[in-house]
Amino acid sequence: MLMIRLQRTGRKHEPTFRVVLTDSKNGPKSGKYLKNLGWYDTRLKNDAKKQLDTEAIKKWMSQGAKLSLTLHNFLVGQKIIEGKKLNALPKKSPIKKEEVKKEETKKIDAAPATEAPVAEAVTPAATPAA
């Protein structure tokens, strides 16, 4: 499957990105791509920040190429395509409060049964006063 994604170029702490059409199985750092569709420089002012071939991007999208989540959000923000922004961060499973409460009650129920014999053994036997 073809994918349109950002490919990082540039030096350390000076990121620039190419917008490339590539096979989805190629890694983002492999350097392999089929077509360069533009560039995006985060360091420049707003006037010269990006140069994208929007017609080519829309053409490849109509032919079945998928956008990466980050590029999709970028294009929605620039109003090049329509739609909602998508969450590109990994999903975390929330802690279920019911399971936590059940585990706590199990620990509380089990604790007195194990502590009771220890408490009896610790108390000294009563000795008669001499």
Secondary structure, DSSP 4 states (H G I P E B T S, - for coil): -EEEEEEEEEETTEEEEEEEEEETTS-TTS---SEEEEEEESSS-STTSEEE-HHHHHHHHHTTPEEPHHHHHHHHHTTSS-S-----SPP-PPPPHHHHHHHHHHHHHHHHHHHHHHHHHHSPPP----
